[in-house]
Amino acid sequence: MVDTTALESLLREVEQNEGVQEAMLVSLAGTYLAGSFPRGVHVDTFGSMFAVLVGSAETVTAEAKDSLESVVIHSKANKYLIIHAGRKALLVMRLRPSADPLKTKMVVEKYIPRIEEHL
């Protein structure tokens, strides 16, 4: 059973890291689990598209006999970093444009075991 209260608390901790503006968890099927998201977006569509992106990226890397570590989206106003939050979910973070996604990934990976405990 998902402990939404604990996950929300952990995601607020993730958001305290430099460069992270919002953090949310999405199931591998694309269902919103917890966290914050940009104002005005349809959360179900927003979350499911991250799952589709990761699924596509996993197919590409598998075909190349490699493995996926993360997906980064660079937009005009933000960056989005998507990493696996264990076997059941994706951690999606909206980053400031100046943020270093690799550095952010290394810093937030310490939260993954705690997130997994509550999924």
DSSP file (Angstrom, degrees, kcal/mol; ACC not computed):
  #  RESIDUE AA STRUCTURE BP1 BP2  ACC     N-H-->O    O-->H-N    N-H-->O    O-->H-N    TCO  KAPPA ALPHA  PHI   PSI    X-CA   Y-CA   Z-CA
    1    1 A M              0   0    0      0, 0.0     2,-0.3     0, 0.0     0, 0.0   0.000 360.0 360.0 360.0 134.3    0.0    0.0    0.0
    2    2 A V        -     0   0    0    117,-0.2     2,-1.1     1,-0.1   117,-0.2  -0.548 360.0-147.7 -75.0 128.6    1.3    3.4   -1.0
    3    3 A D     >  +     0   0    0    115,-2.6     4,-2.3    -2,-0.3     5,-0.2  -0.749  20.4 178.8 -96.5  86.0    2.0    5.7    2.0
    4    4 A T  H  > S+     0   0    0     -2,-1.1     4,-2.8     1,-0.2     5,-0.2   0.851  75.5  55.7 -60.9 -38.9    1.1    9.0    0.3
    5    5 A T  H  > S+     0   0    0      1,-0.2     4,-1.9     2,-0.2    -1,-0.2   0.930 110.8  44.1 -61.4 -46.3    1.8   11.2    3.4
    6    6 A A  H  > S+     0   0    0      2,-0.2     4,-2.4     1,-0.2    -1,-0.2   0.900 113.9  50.8 -65.5 -40.7    5.4    9.8    3.7
    7    7 A L  H  X S+     0   0    0     -4,-2.3     4,-2.6     2,-0.2    -2,-0.2   0.912 108.1  52.0 -64.7 -42.1    6.0   10.2    0.0
    8    8 A E  H  X S+     0   0    0     -4,-2.8     4,-1.8     1,-0.2    -1,-0.2   0.909 110.3  49.6 -59.7 -41.7    4.8   13.8    0.0
    9    9 A S  H  X S+     0   0    0     -4,-1.9     4,-1.6    -5,-0.2    -2,-0.2   0.921 111.4  48.2 -63.0 -45.3    7.2   14.5    2.9
   10   10 A L  H  X S+     0   0    0     -4,-2.4     4,-2.2     1,-0.2    -2,-0.2   0.892 109.6  52.7 -63.0 -39.9   10.1   12.9    1.0
   11   11 A L  H  X S+     0   0    0     -4,-2.6     4,-2.1     1,-0.2    -1,-0.2   0.854 104.8  54.9 -67.3 -33.3    9.3   14.8   -2.1
   12   12 A R  H  X S+     0   0    0     -4,-1.8     4,-0.5     2,-0.2    -1,-0.2   0.877 107.7  51.1 -64.2 -36.4    9.4   18.1   -0.2
   13   13 A E  H >< S+     0   0    0     -4,-1.6     3,-1.2     1,-0.2     4,-0.3   0.920 107.9  51.7 -63.5 -43.8   12.9   17.1    1.0
   14   14 A V  H >< S+     0   0    0     -4,-2.2     3,-1.7     1,-0.3    -2,-0.2   0.897 104.7  57.2 -58.5 -40.8   13.9   16.4   -2.7
   15   15 A E  H 3< S+     0   0    0     -4,-2.1    -1,-0.3     1,-0.3    -2,-0.2   0.647  94.1  68.0 -68.1 -14.2   12.6   19.9   -3.6
   16   16 A Q  T << S+     0   0    0     -3,-1.2    -1,-0.3    -4,-0.5    -2,-0.2   0.590  79.5 101.1 -79.8 -10.3   15.0   21.4   -1.0
   17   17 A N  S X  S-     0   0    0     -3,-1.7     3,-2.0    -4,-0.3    87,-0.0  -0.500  91.4 -86.8 -77.2 145.4   18.0   20.4   -3.1
   18   18 A E  T 3  S+     0   0    0      1,-0.3    -1,-0.1    -2,-0.2     3,-0.1  -0.216 110.8  11.3 -55.0 130.0   19.6   23.1   -5.3
   19   19 A G  T 3  S+     0   0    0      1,-0.2    77,-2.2    -4,-0.1     2,-0.6   0.140  93.3 119.9  91.9 -20.0   18.0   23.5   -8.6
   20   20 A V  E <   +A   95   0A   0     -3,-2.0    75,-0.2    75,-0.2    -1,-0.2  -0.693  28.5 169.7 -85.1 120.9   14.9   21.3   -8.0
   21   21 A Q  E     +     0   0A   0     73,-3.3     2,-0.3    -2,-0.6    74,-0.2   0.827  68.2   3.4 -95.4 -40.5   11.7   23.3   -8.3
   22   22 A E  E     -A   94   0A   0     72,-1.4    72,-2.3    -8,-0.1    -1,-0.4  -0.991  59.8-165.6-145.7 149.8    9.1   20.5   -8.2
   23   23 A A  E     +A   93   0A   0     -2,-0.3    13,-2.1    70,-0.2     2,-0.3  -1.000  12.8 169.6-138.2 137.2    9.3   16.7   -7.7
   24   24 A M  E     -AB  92  35A   0     68,-2.5    68,-3.0    -2,-0.4     2,-0.4  -0.979  26.0-131.2-143.2 156.5    6.6   14.1   -8.3
   25   25 A L  E     -AB  91  34A   0      9,-2.9     8,-2.8    -2,-0.3     9,-1.2  -0.911  21.4-175.9-109.7 137.5    6.3   10.4   -8.4
   26   26 A V  E     -AB  90  32A   0     64,-2.2    64,-3.2    -2,-0.4     6,-0.2  -0.991  26.7-118.7-130.0 137.1    4.6    8.6  -11.3
   27   27 A S  E >   -A   89   0A   0      4,-3.0     3,-2.0    -2,-0.4    62,-0.2  -0.276  34.7-105.3 -66.6 163.2    4.0    4.8  -11.5
   28   28 A L  T 3  S+     0   0    0     60,-1.4    -1,-0.1     1,-0.3    61,-0.1   0.744 125.4  56.3 -62.7 -21.3    5.7    3.0  -14.4
   29   29 A A  T 3  S-     0   0    0     59,-0.3    -1,-0.3     2,-0.1    23,-0.1   0.513 126.0-103.4 -85.9  -6.0    2.2    2.9  -16.0
   30   30 A G  S <  S+     0   0    0     -3,-2.0     2,-0.4     1,-0.3    -2,-0.1   0.530  70.3 145.8  99.7   7.3    2.0    6.7  -15.8
   31   31 A T        -     0   0    0     16,-0.1    -4,-3.0    17,-0.1    -1,-0.3  -0.639  53.8-115.7 -81.4 131.9   -0.4    7.1  -12.8
   32   32 A Y  E     +B   26   0A   0     -2,-0.4    -6,-0.2    -6,-0.2     3,-0.1  -0.465  38.4 171.5 -63.3 130.9    0.3   10.1  -10.6
   33   33 A L  E     -     0   0A   0     -8,-2.8     2,-0.3     1,-0.4    -7,-0.2   0.770  53.9 -35.0-109.8 -43.8    1.3    8.9   -7.1
   34   34 A A  E    S+B   25   0A   0     -9,-1.2    -9,-2.9   -27,-0.1    -1,-0.4  -0.980  82.5  61.6-171.2 163.8    2.5   12.0   -5.1
   35   35 A G  E    S-B   24   0A   0     -2,-0.3   -11,-0.3   -11,-0.3     2,-0.3  -0.418  71.6 -52.9 106.7-176.0    4.2   15.4   -5.3
   36   36 A S        -     0   0    0    -13,-2.1    -2,-0.1    -2,-0.1   -14,-0.0  -0.679  42.0-176.5-105.5 157.9    3.9   18.7   -7.0
   37   37 A F        -     0   0    0     -2,-0.3     3,-0.1   -15,-0.1     6,-0.1  -0.948  41.2 -69.9-147.1 160.4    3.5   19.6  -10.6
   38   38 A P    >   -     0   0    0      0, 0.0     3,-1.6     0, 0.0     2,-0.0  -0.230  58.5-100.9 -59.0 140.9    3.3   22.8  -12.7
   39   39 A R  T 3  S+     0   0    0      1,-0.2     3,-0.1     3,-0.0    -3,-0.0  -0.344 104.0  22.8 -60.5 136.0    0.2   24.8  -12.2
   40   40 A G  T 3  S+     0   0    0      1,-0.3    -1,-0.2    -3,-0.1     2,-0.2   0.349  90.3 122.4  90.8  -6.0   -2.3   24.4  -15.0
   41   41 A V  S <  S-     0   0    0     -3,-1.6     2,-0.9     1,-0.0    -1,-0.3  -0.598  70.2-116.1 -87.8 153.3   -1.2   21.0  -16.3
   42   42 A H     >  -     0   0    0     -2,-0.2     4,-2.9     1,-0.2     3,-0.3  -0.796  28.6-151.6 -83.8 108.1   -3.5   18.1  -16.5
   43   43 A V  H  > S+     0   0    0     -2,-0.9     4,-2.7     1,-0.2     5,-0.3   0.811  88.7  53.1 -59.2 -36.5   -1.7   15.8  -14.0
   44   44 A D  H  > S+     0   0    0      2,-0.2     4,-2.2     1,-0.2    -1,-0.2   0.933 115.4  39.9 -65.9 -44.6   -2.8   12.5  -15.5
   45   45 A T  H  > S+     0   0    0     -3,-0.3     4,-2.0     2,-0.2    -2,-0.2   0.932 115.9  52.0 -67.3 -45.6   -1.6   13.5  -19.0
   46   46 A F  H  X S+     0   0    0     -4,-2.9     4,-1.0     1,-0.2    -2,-0.2   0.931 114.5  42.2 -56.7 -49.9    1.5   15.1  -17.6
   47   47 A G  H  X S+     0   0    0     -4,-2.7     4,-1.4    -5,-0.2     3,-0.4   0.899 111.9  52.8 -66.9 -42.1    2.5   12.0  -15.6
   48   48 A S  H  X S+     0   0    0     -4,-2.2     4,-2.0    -5,-0.3    -1,-0.2   0.841 102.8  58.5 -67.0 -31.7    1.6    9.5  -18.2
   49   49 A M  H  X S+     0   0    0     -4,-2.0     4,-2.5     1,-0.2    -1,-0.2   0.841 102.0  54.7 -67.8 -31.8    3.8   11.2  -20.8
   50   50 A F  H  X S+     0   0    0     -4,-1.0     4,-2.5    -3,-0.4    -1,-0.2   0.906 107.8  49.8 -65.4 -40.3    6.9   10.8  -18.6
   51   51 A A  H  X S+     0   0    0     -4,-1.4     4,-2.5     2,-0.2    -2,-0.2   0.895 110.8  49.6 -64.3 -39.1    6.2    7.1  -18.4
   52   52 A V  H  X S+     0   0    0     -4,-2.0     4,-2.5     2,-0.2    -2,-0.2   0.925 110.5  50.4 -64.5 -44.4    5.9    6.9  -22.2
   53   53 A L  H  X S+     0   0    0     -4,-2.5     4,-2.6     1,-0.2    -2,-0.2   0.932 112.7  45.5 -59.2 -47.1    9.2    8.8  -22.6
   54   54 A V  H  X S+     0   0    0     -4,-2.5     4,-2.6     1,-0.2    -1,-0.2   0.912 111.6  52.5 -65.3 -42.0   11.0    6.5  -20.2
   55   55 A G  H  X S+     0   0    0     -4,-2.5     4,-1.7     1,-0.2    -1,-0.2   0.910 111.8  46.4 -59.4 -42.2    9.6    3.4  -21.8
   56   56 A S  H  X S+     0   0    0     -4,-2.5     4,-2.2     2,-0.2    -2,-0.2   0.917 112.2  49.9 -65.6 -44.0   10.7    4.7  -25.2
   57   57 A A  H  X S+     0   0    0     -4,-2.6     4,-2.5     1,-0.2    -2,-0.2   0.869 108.8  53.0 -64.3 -36.1   14.2    5.5  -23.9
   58   58 A E  H  X S+     0   0    0     -4,-2.6     4,-2.4     2,-0.2    -1,-0.2   0.879 108.0  51.0 -66.1 -37.3   14.4    2.1  -22.4
   59   59 A T  H  X S+     0   0    0     -4,-1.7     4,-2.3    -5,-0.2    -2,-0.2   0.927 110.8  48.6 -64.2 -44.6   13.6    0.5  -25.7
   60   60 A V  H  X S+     0   0    0     -4,-2.2     4,-1.4     1,-0.2    -2,-0.2   0.941 114.6  44.2 -61.0 -48.5   16.3    2.5  -27.5
   61   61 A T  H  <>S+     0   0    0     -4,-2.5     5,-3.0     1,-0.2    -1,-0.2   0.876 112.2  52.7 -68.5 -35.7   19.0    1.7  -24.9
   62   62 A A  H ><5S+     0   0    0     -4,-2.4     3,-1.7     3,-0.2    -1,-0.2   0.913 107.1  52.3 -64.4 -41.5   18.0   -2.0  -24.8
   63   63 A E  H 3<5S+     0   0    0     -4,-2.3    -1,-0.2     1,-0.3    -2,-0.2   0.842 109.9  49.4 -61.0 -32.9   18.3   -2.2  -28.6
   64   64 A A  T 3<5S-     0   0    0     -4,-1.4    -1,-0.3    -5,-0.2    -2,-0.2   0.310 119.4-114.5 -88.0   8.7   21.7   -0.7  -28.3
   65   65 A K  T < 5S+     0   0    0     -3,-1.7     2,-0.2     1,-0.2    -3,-0.2   0.914  81.6 111.2  56.7  46.7   22.6   -3.3  -25.6
   66   66 A D      < -     0   0    0     -5,-3.0     2,-0.4    -8,-0.1    -1,-0.2  -0.707  63.7-118.4-131.9-178.7   22.9   -0.6  -23.0
   67   67 A S        -     0   0    0     -2,-0.2     2,-0.3    -3,-0.1    -9,-0.1  -0.978  23.5-114.3-132.1 148.3   20.8    0.5  -19.9
   68   68 A L        +     0   0    0     -2,-0.4     3,-0.1     1,-0.2   -10,-0.1  -0.594  28.8 172.6 -82.6 133.7   19.0    3.7  -19.1
   69   69 A E        -     0   0    0      1,-0.4    15,-0.4    -2,-0.3     2,-0.3   0.753  65.0 -28.0-104.1 -40.2   20.1    5.9  -16.3
   70   70 A S        -     0   0    0     13,-0.1    -1,-0.4   -13,-0.0     2,-0.4  -0.981  48.2-127.6-165.8 167.2   17.9    8.9  -16.7
   71   71 A V  E     -C   82   0A   0     11,-2.0    11,-2.7    -2,-0.3     2,-0.4  -0.997  21.7-166.6-125.8 133.4   16.0   11.1  -19.2
   72   72 A V  E     -C   81   0A   0     -2,-0.4     2,-0.5     9,-0.2     9,-0.2  -0.982   3.4-163.3-122.7 131.1   16.5   14.8  -19.4
   73   73 A I  E     -C   80   0A   0      7,-2.5     7,-2.3    -2,-0.4     2,-0.6  -0.961   5.5-158.5-112.1 126.2   14.2   17.2  -21.2
   74   74 A H  E     +C   79   0A   0     -2,-0.5     2,-0.2     5,-0.2     5,-0.2  -0.922  19.3 169.6-104.8 115.9   15.5   20.6  -22.0
   75   75 A S        -     0   0    0      3,-2.8    -2,-0.0    -2,-0.6     0, 0.0  -0.644  48.9 -98.4-113.2 178.0   12.8   23.2  -22.7
   76   76 A K  S    S+     0   0    0     -2,-0.2    -1,-0.1     1,-0.2     3,-0.1   0.894 120.6  25.9 -63.5 -38.9   13.1   27.0  -23.0
   77   77 A A  S    S+     0   0    0      1,-0.1     2,-0.3    19,-0.0    -1,-0.2   0.665 127.6   7.8-101.6 -18.7   12.1   27.6  -19.4
   78   78 A N        -     0   0    0     18,-0.1    -3,-2.8    19,-0.1     2,-0.4  -0.885  56.4-126.0-149.8 174.6   13.0   24.5  -17.5
   79   79 A K  E     -CD  74  95A   0     16,-1.7    16,-3.9    -2,-0.3     2,-0.4  -0.965  20.2-151.7-124.5 148.6   14.8   21.1  -17.5
   80   80 A Y  E     -CD  73  94A   0     -7,-2.3    -7,-2.5    -2,-0.4     2,-0.5  -0.988   6.4-164.3-120.9 131.3   13.0   17.9  -16.5
   81   81 A L  E     -CD  72  93A   0     12,-2.5    12,-2.7    -2,-0.4     2,-0.5  -0.967   5.2-171.0-115.8 126.6   15.0   15.0  -15.0
   82   82 A I  E     +CD  71  92A   0    -11,-2.7   -11,-2.0    -2,-0.5     2,-0.3  -0.976  12.4 163.5-121.9 124.4   13.4   11.6  -14.8
   83   83 A I  E     - D   0  91A   0      8,-2.2     8,-3.3    -2,-0.5     2,-0.2  -0.939  43.8 -93.7-133.8 158.3   15.0    8.7  -12.9
   84   84 A H  E     - D   0  90A   0    -15,-0.4     2,-0.5    -2,-0.3     6,-0.3  -0.532  24.6-158.6 -70.2 134.6   13.7    5.4  -11.6
   85   85 A A        -     0   0    0      4,-3.0     3,-0.5    -2,-0.2     4,-0.3  -0.564  65.7 -62.4-108.4  63.0   12.5    5.5   -8.0
   86   86 A G  S    S-     0   0    0     -2,-0.5    -1,-0.2     1,-0.2     3,-0.1  -0.549  87.7 -45.2  88.4-159.4   13.0    1.8   -7.5
   87   87 A R  S    S+     0   0    0     -2,-0.2    -1,-0.2     1,-0.2   -59,-0.1   0.601 133.3  43.6 -85.4 -12.6   11.1   -0.9   -9.4
   88   88 A K  S    S+     0   0    0     -3,-0.5   -60,-1.4     1,-0.1     2,-0.3   0.592 109.7  28.9-112.4 -11.9    7.6    0.7   -9.2
   89   89 A A  E     -A   27   0A   0     -4,-0.3    -4,-3.0   -62,-0.2     2,-0.4  -0.924  57.9-126.7-149.5 167.0    7.9    4.4   -9.9
   90   90 A L  E     -AD  26  84A   0    -64,-3.2   -64,-2.2    -2,-0.3     2,-0.7  -0.945  18.7-141.2-116.0 139.3    9.6    7.3  -11.6
   91   91 A L  E     -AD  25  83A   0     -8,-3.3    -8,-2.2    -2,-0.4     2,-0.5  -0.913  21.8-168.4 -99.6 117.7   10.9   10.4   -9.9
   92   92 A V  E     -AD  24  82A   0    -68,-3.0   -68,-2.5    -2,-0.7     2,-0.4  -0.929   4.7-174.6-111.1 125.6   10.2   13.4  -12.1
   93   93 A M  E     -AD  23  81A   0    -12,-2.7   -12,-2.5    -2,-0.5     2,-0.6  -0.971  20.5-145.9-124.6 134.0   11.8   16.7  -11.2
   94   94 A R  E     -AD  22  80A   0    -72,-2.3   -73,-3.3    -2,-0.4   -72,-1.4  -0.873  30.0-165.6 -93.1 124.3   11.4   20.1  -12.8
   95   95 A L  E     -AD  20  79A   0    -16,-3.9   -16,-1.7    -2,-0.6   -75,-0.2  -0.722  25.4 -99.6-111.4 157.5   14.7   21.8  -12.6
   96   96 A R    >   -     0   0    0    -77,-2.2     3,-1.7    -2,-0.3   -18,-0.1  -0.404  41.1-111.2 -65.4 152.4   15.9   25.4  -13.0
   97   97 A P  T 3  S+     0   0    0      0, 0.0    -1,-0.1     0, 0.0   -19,-0.1   0.812 118.4  51.6 -57.8 -30.1   17.3   26.1  -16.5
   98   98 A S  T 3  S+     0   0    0      2,-0.1   -20,-0.0   -19,-0.0    -2,-0.0   0.544  86.4 114.0 -84.9  -6.9   20.8   26.5  -14.9
   99   99 A A    <   -     0   0    0     -3,-1.7     3,-0.1   -80,-0.2   -80,-0.1  -0.288  67.8-128.2 -68.4 149.1   20.7   23.2  -13.0
  100  100 A D     >  -     0   0    0      1,-0.2     4,-2.6     2,-0.0     5,-0.2  -0.875  15.2-158.7 -96.8 107.5   23.1   20.4  -13.8
  101  101 A P  H  > S+     0   0    0      0, 0.0     4,-2.7     0, 0.0    -1,-0.2   0.854  90.4  52.1 -57.8 -37.6   20.9   17.3  -14.2
  102  102 A L  H  > S+     0   0    0      2,-0.2     4,-2.2     1,-0.2     5,-0.2   0.921 111.6  46.2 -65.5 -43.4   23.8   14.9  -13.6
  103  103 A K  H  > S+     0   0    0      2,-0.2     4,-2.0     1,-0.2    -1,-0.2   0.922 113.5  49.5 -63.6 -43.7   24.7   16.6  -10.3
  104  104 A T  H  X S+     0   0    0     -4,-2.6     4,-2.6     1,-0.2     5,-0.2   0.921 109.0  52.9 -61.5 -43.8   21.0   16.7   -9.3
  105  105 A K  H  X S+     0   0    0     -4,-2.7     4,-1.4     1,-0.2    -1,-0.2   0.926 109.3  48.6 -57.0 -46.8   20.7   13.0  -10.1
  106  106 A M  H  < S+     0   0    0     -4,-2.2     4,-0.3     1,-0.2    -1,-0.2   0.872 113.7  47.2 -63.3 -37.0   23.7   12.1   -7.9
  107  107 A V  H >< S+     0   0    0     -4,-2.0     3,-0.7     1,-0.2    -2,-0.2   0.894 114.9  43.3 -72.5 -40.8   22.3   14.2   -5.0
  108  108 A V  H >< S+     0   0    0     -4,-2.6     3,-2.1     1,-0.2     4,-0.4   0.622  89.1  85.7 -86.0 -11.9   18.7   12.9   -5.0
  109  109 A E  G >< S+     0   0    0     -4,-1.4     3,-1.1     1,-0.3    -1,-0.2   0.771  77.5  70.4 -59.7 -23.7   19.6    9.2   -5.5
  110  110 A K  G <  S+     0   0    0     -3,-0.7     4,-0.4    -4,-0.3    -1,-0.3   0.723  93.5  57.4 -65.4 -19.4   19.9    8.9   -1.7
  111  111 A Y  G <> S+     0   0    0     -3,-2.1     4,-2.4     1,-0.2    -1,-0.2   0.680  84.3  84.0 -82.5 -18.4   16.1    9.4   -1.4
  112  112 A I  H <> S+     0   0    0     -3,-1.1     4,-2.8    -4,-0.4     5,-0.2   0.898  87.5  49.1 -58.2 -48.5   15.3    6.4   -3.6
  113  113 A P  H  > S+     0   0    0      0, 0.0     4,-1.4     0, 0.0    -1,-0.2   0.897 113.6  48.2 -59.7 -36.9   15.6    3.6   -0.9
  114  114 A R  H  > S+     0   0    0     -4,-0.4     4,-0.7    -3,-0.2    -2,-0.2   0.886 111.4  49.7 -69.6 -38.0   13.3    5.7    1.3
  115  115 A I  H >< S+     0   0    0     -4,-2.4     3,-1.4     1,-0.2     4,-0.3   0.936 107.5  54.8 -63.5 -45.9   10.8    6.3   -1.5
  116  116 A E  H >< S+     0   0    0     -4,-2.8     3,-1.3     1,-0.3    -1,-0.2   0.840  99.0  62.5 -57.7 -34.8   10.8    2.6   -2.3
  117  117 A E  H 3< S+     0   0    0     -4,-1.4    -1,-0.3     1,-0.2    -2,-0.2   0.797 107.2  44.2 -59.8 -28.4    9.9    1.7    1.4
  118  118 A H  T <<        0   0    0     -3,-1.4  -115,-2.6    -4,-0.7    -1,-0.2   0.339 360.0 360.0-103.7   5.4    6.6    3.7    1.0
  119  119 A L    <         0   0    0     -3,-1.3  -117,-0.2    -4,-0.3    -1,-0.2   0.444 360.0 360.0 -94.7 360.0    5.5    2.4   -2.4
